[in-house]
């Protein structure tokens, strides 16, 4: 029986070893399942984040497109305003030139009137009516 006891002890020892190995494998399996679940959650999170990023990118692209349209509109308005400003400046220069010419003509006319007044003191009265000087002989002298 001694041999049978020894054999039985060996077998029991082997059973304990195998049970221990099974427990270890079960723990490793459970850990592996936990790891898989953890990675599945991470994949889900990353997928969700990717979808959100795509939505945000789409919104941002729409915003960029709208802003580019606004920039084009503002640029067009700026060009139109610049054209209008150039037109107004051209008109202003023309009117200033005409004003200077009119002032020059007025100065010349005033000078002529003064000369005629000096002459008329000796010759008689001078009357001014609608750009004409009337002397004693009642002849119109144009003032320009």
Short mmCIF file of the C-alpha atoms (twelve columns), coordinates in Angstrom:
data_MODEL
# 
_entry.id   MODEL 
# 
loop_
_atom_site.group_PDB 
_atom_site.id 
_atom_site.type_symbol 
_atom_site.label_atom_id 
_atom_site.label_alt_id 
_atom_site.label_comp_id 
_atom_site.label_asym_id 
_atom_site.label_seq_id 
_atom_site.Cartn_x 
_atom_site.Cartn_y 
_atom_site.Cartn_z 
_atom_site.pdbx_PDB_model_num 
ATOM 1   C CA . UNK A 1   0.000   0.000   0.000   1 
ATOM 2   C CA . UNK A 2   2.903   2.168   0.482   1 
ATOM 3   C CA . UNK A 3   3.377   2.348   -3.237  1 
ATOM 4   C CA . UNK A 4   -0.310  3.101   -3.784  1 
ATOM 5   C CA . UNK A 5   -0.245  5.912   -1.224  1 
ATOM 6   C CA . UNK A 6   2.757   7.411   -2.819  1 
ATOM 7   C CA . UNK A 7   1.147   7.130   -6.210  1 
ATOM 8   C CA . UNK A 8   -2.031  8.681   -4.837  1 
ATOM 9   C CA . UNK A 9   -0.082  11.546  -3.311  1 
ATOM 10  C CA . UNK A 10  1.683   12.122  -6.618  1 
ATOM 11  C CA . UNK A 11  -1.622  12.136  -8.429  1 
ATOM 12  C CA . UNK A 12  -3.197  14.481  -5.870  1 
ATOM 13  C CA . UNK A 13  -0.197  16.754  -6.167  1 
ATOM 14  C CA . UNK A 14  -0.519  16.658  -9.938  1 
ATOM 15  C CA . UNK A 15  -4.259  17.427  -9.638  1 
ATOM 16  C CA . UNK A 16  -3.447  20.448  -7.444  1 
ATOM 17  C CA . UNK A 17  -0.853  21.621  -9.962  1 
ATOM 18  C CA . UNK A 18  -3.317  21.259  -12.802 1 
ATOM 19  C CA . UNK A 19  -6.043  23.001  -10.799 1 
ATOM 20  C CA . UNK A 20  -3.577  25.783  -10.055 1 
ATOM 21  C CA . UNK A 21  -2.715  26.016  -13.765 1 
ATOM 22  C CA . UNK A 22  -6.428  26.055  -14.639 1 
ATOM 23  C CA . UNK A 23  -7.011  28.874  -12.130 1 
ATOM 24  C CA . UNK A 24  -4.054  30.774  -13.581 1 
ATOM 25  C CA . UNK A 25  -5.368  30.281  -17.115 1 
ATOM 26  C CA . UNK A 26  -8.837  31.346  -15.990 1 
ATOM 27  C CA . UNK A 27  -7.341  34.507  -14.444 1 
ATOM 28  C CA . UNK A 28  -5.363  35.192  -17.610 1 
ATOM 29  C CA . UNK A 29  -8.509  34.562  -19.675 1 
ATOM 30  C CA . UNK A 30  -10.526 36.905  -17.448 1 
ATOM 31  C CA . UNK A 31  -7.756  39.513  -17.697 1 
ATOM 32  C CA . UNK A 32  -7.703  39.058  -21.459 1 
ATOM 33  C CA . UNK A 33  -11.496 39.530  -21.605 1 
ATOM 34  C CA . UNK A 34  -11.124 42.661  -19.452 1 
ATOM 35  C CA . UNK A 35  -8.410  43.904  -21.787 1 
ATOM 36  C CA . UNK A 36  -10.551 43.186  -24.854 1 
ATOM 37  C CA . UNK A 37  -13.507 45.017  -23.301 1 
ATOM 38  C CA . UNK A 38  -11.242 47.904  -22.374 1 
ATOM 39  C CA . UNK A 39  -9.946  48.133  -25.950 1 
ATOM 40  C CA . UNK A 40  -13.477 47.791  -27.336 1 
ATOM 41  C CA . UNK A 41  -14.536 50.750  -25.163 1 
ATOM 42  C CA . UNK A 42  -11.497 52.698  -26.348 1 
ATOM 43  C CA . UNK A 43  -12.311 51.881  -29.980 1 
ATOM 44  C CA . UNK A 44  -15.898 53.040  -29.379 1 
ATOM 45  C CA . UNK A 45  -14.667 56.267  -27.781 1 
ATOM 46  C CA . UNK A 46  -12.243 56.911  -30.627 1 
ATOM 47  C CA . UNK A 47  -14.944 56.142  -33.206 1 
ATOM 48  C CA . UNK A 48  -17.304 58.580  -31.492 1 
ATOM 49  C CA . UNK A 49  -14.555 61.189  -31.268 1 
ATOM 50  C CA . UNK A 50  -13.736 60.678  -34.948 1 
ATOM 51  C CA . UNK A 51  -17.388 61.182  -35.887 1 
ATOM 52  C CA . UNK A 52  -17.525 64.348  -33.770 1 
ATOM 53  C CA . UNK A 53  -14.308 65.586  -35.378 1 
ATOM 54  C CA . UNK A 54  -15.785 64.953  -38.835 1 
ATOM 55  C CA . UNK A 55  -18.928 66.900  -37.886 1 
ATOM 56  C CA . UNK A 56  -16.803 69.738  -36.531 1 
ATOM 57  C CA . UNK A 57  -14.654 69.723  -39.654 1 
ATOM 58  C CA . UNK A 58  -17.780 69.885  -41.794 1 
ATOM 59  C CA . UNK A 59  -19.144 72.802  -39.737 1 
ATOM 60  C CA . UNK A 60  -15.804 74.573  -39.894 1 
ATOM 61  C CA . UNK A 61  -15.565 74.037  -43.651 1 
ATOM 62  C CA . UNK A 62  -19.062 75.505  -44.059 1 
ATOM 63  C CA . UNK A 63  -17.985 78.469  -41.953 1 
ATOM 64  C CA . UNK A 64  -14.816 78.907  -44.017 1 
ATOM 65  C CA . UNK A 65  -16.874 78.800  -47.223 1 
ATOM 66  C CA . UNK A 66  -19.297 81.420  -45.887 1 
ATOM 67  C CA . UNK A 67  -16.431 83.621  -44.739 1 
ATOM 68  C CA . UNK A 68  -14.746 83.328  -48.131 1 
ATOM 69  C CA . UNK A 69  -17.985 84.456  -49.775 1 
ATOM 70  C CA . UNK A 70  -18.129 87.413  -47.387 1 
ATOM 71  C CA . UNK A 71  -14.509 88.277  -48.152 1 
ATOM 72  C CA . UNK A 72  -15.285 88.222  -51.883 1 
ATOM 73  C CA . UNK A 73  -18.348 90.432  -51.336 1 
ATOM 74  C CA . UNK A 74  -16.343 92.885  -49.196 1 
ATOM 75  C CA . UNK A 75  -13.585 92.945  -51.793 1 
ATOM 76  C CA . UNK A 76  -16.114 93.676  -54.542 1 
ATOM 77  C CA . UNK A 77  -17.699 96.420  -52.400 1 
ATOM 78  C CA . UNK A 78  -14.259 97.859  -51.720 1 
ATOM 79  C CA . UNK A 79  -13.439 97.928  -55.423 1 
ATOM 80  C CA . UNK A 80  -16.790 99.573  -56.206 1 
ATOM 81  C CA . UNK A 81  -16.236 102.145 -53.451 1 
ATOM 82  C CA . UNK A 82  -12.754 102.844 -54.799 1 
ATOM 83  C CA . UNK A 83  -14.155 103.353 -58.303 1 
ATOM 84  C CA . UNK A 84  -16.807 105.675 -56.907 1 
ATOM 85  C CA . UNK A 85  -14.186 107.589 -54.919 1 
ATOM 86  C CA . UNK A 86  -12.073 107.988 -58.069 1 
ATOM 87  C CA . UNK A 87  -15.119 109.263 -59.968 1 
ATOM 88  C CA . UNK A 88  -15.912 111.736 -57.190 1 
ATOM 89  C CA . UNK A 89  -12.295 112.898 -57.044 1 
ATOM 90  C CA . UNK A 90  -12.321 113.441 -60.805 1 
ATOM 91  C CA . UNK A 91  -15.531 115.477 -60.541 1 
ATOM 92  C CA . UNK A 92  -14.082 117.435 -57.622 1 
ATOM 93  C CA . UNK A 93  -10.944 118.304 -59.599 1 
ATOM 94  C CA . UNK A 94  -13.086 119.365 -62.563 1 
ATOM 95  C CA . UNK A 95  -15.323 121.564 -60.386 1 
ATOM 96  C CA . UNK A 96  -12.273 123.040 -58.621 1 
ATOM 97  C CA . UNK A 97  -10.752 123.826 -62.015 1 
ATOM 98  C CA . UNK A 98  -14.016 125.422 -63.181 1 
ATOM 99  C CA . UNK A 99  -14.192 127.412 -59.930 1 
ATOM 100 C CA . UNK A 100 -10.635 128.642 -60.382 1 
ATOM 101 C CA . UNK A 101 -11.444 129.676 -63.956 1 
ATOM 102 C CA . UNK A 102 -14.622 131.448 -62.785 1 
ATOM 103 C CA . UNK A 103 -12.670 133.246 -60.047 1 
ATOM 104 C CA . UNK A 104 -10.059 134.238 -62.590 1 
ATOM 105 C CA . UNK A 105 -12.780 135.594 -64.916 1 
ATOM 106 C CA . UNK A 106 -14.384 137.415 -61.979 1 
ATOM 107 C CA . UNK A 107 -11.016 138.963 -61.081 1 
ATOM 108 C CA . UNK A 108 -10.502 140.045 -64.690 1 
ATOM 109 C CA . UNK A 109 -14.033 141.470 -64.849 1 
ATOM 110 C CA . UNK A 110 -13.516 143.303 -61.567 1 
ATOM 111 C CA . UNK A 111 -10.271 144.684 -62.891 1 
ATOM 112 C CA . UNK A 112 -12.011 145.804 -66.102 1 
ATOM 113 C CA . UNK A 113 -14.825 147.385 -64.076 1 
ATOM 114 C CA . UNK A 114 -12.312 149.254 -61.958 1 
ATOM 115 C CA . UNK A 115 -10.467 150.463 -65.074 1 
ATOM 116 C CA . UNK A 116 -13.728 151.546 -66.652 1 
ATOM 117 C CA . UNK A 117 -14.773 153.328 -63.457 1 
ATOM 118 C CA . UNK A 118 -11.547 155.265 -63.504 1 
ATOM 119 C CA . UNK A 119 -12.115 156.151 -67.169 1 
ATOM 120 C CA . UNK A 120 -15.771 156.946 -66.583 1 
ATOM 121 C CA . UNK A 121 -15.037 159.425 -63.809 1 
ATOM 122 C CA . UNK A 122 -13.696 161.667 -66.459 1 
ATOM 123 C CA . UNK A 123 -16.262 160.710 -69.110 1 
ATOM 124 C CA . UNK A 124 -19.429 160.513 -67.024 1 
ATOM 125 C CA . UNK A 125 -21.540 157.931 -65.252 1 
ATOM 126 C CA . UNK A 126 -21.174 154.213 -65.816 1 
ATOM 127 C CA . UNK A 127 -24.014 151.804 -65.158 1 
ATOM 128 C CA . UNK A 128 -23.576 147.982 -64.794 1 
ATOM 129 C CA . UNK A 129 -26.470 145.751 -65.831 1 
ATOM 130 C CA . UNK A 130 -26.359 141.974 -66.563 1 
ATOM 131 C CA . UNK A 131 -22.677 141.650 -67.491 1 
ATOM 132 C CA . UNK A 132 -22.729 144.887 -69.507 1 
ATOM 133 C CA . UNK A 133 -21.206 148.235 -68.725 1 
ATOM 134 C CA . UNK A 134 -23.195 151.157 -70.096 1 
ATOM 135 C CA . UNK A 135 -21.303 154.341 -70.655 1 
ATOM 136 C CA . UNK A 136 -22.635 157.738 -71.636 1 
ATOM 137 C CA . UNK A 137 -23.116 156.672 -75.223 1 
ATOM 138 C CA . UNK A 138 -25.358 153.817 -73.976 1 
ATOM 139 C CA . UNK A 139 -23.236 151.168 -75.691 1 
ATOM 140 C CA . UNK A 140 -22.919 147.719 -73.915 1 
ATOM 141 C CA . UNK A 141 -19.393 146.584 -73.078 1 
ATOM 142 C CA . UNK A 142 -19.411 142.812 -72.315 1 
ATOM 143 C CA . UNK A 143 -17.825 141.700 -69.048 1 
ATOM 144 C CA . UNK A 144 -16.678 138.097 -69.007 1 
# 
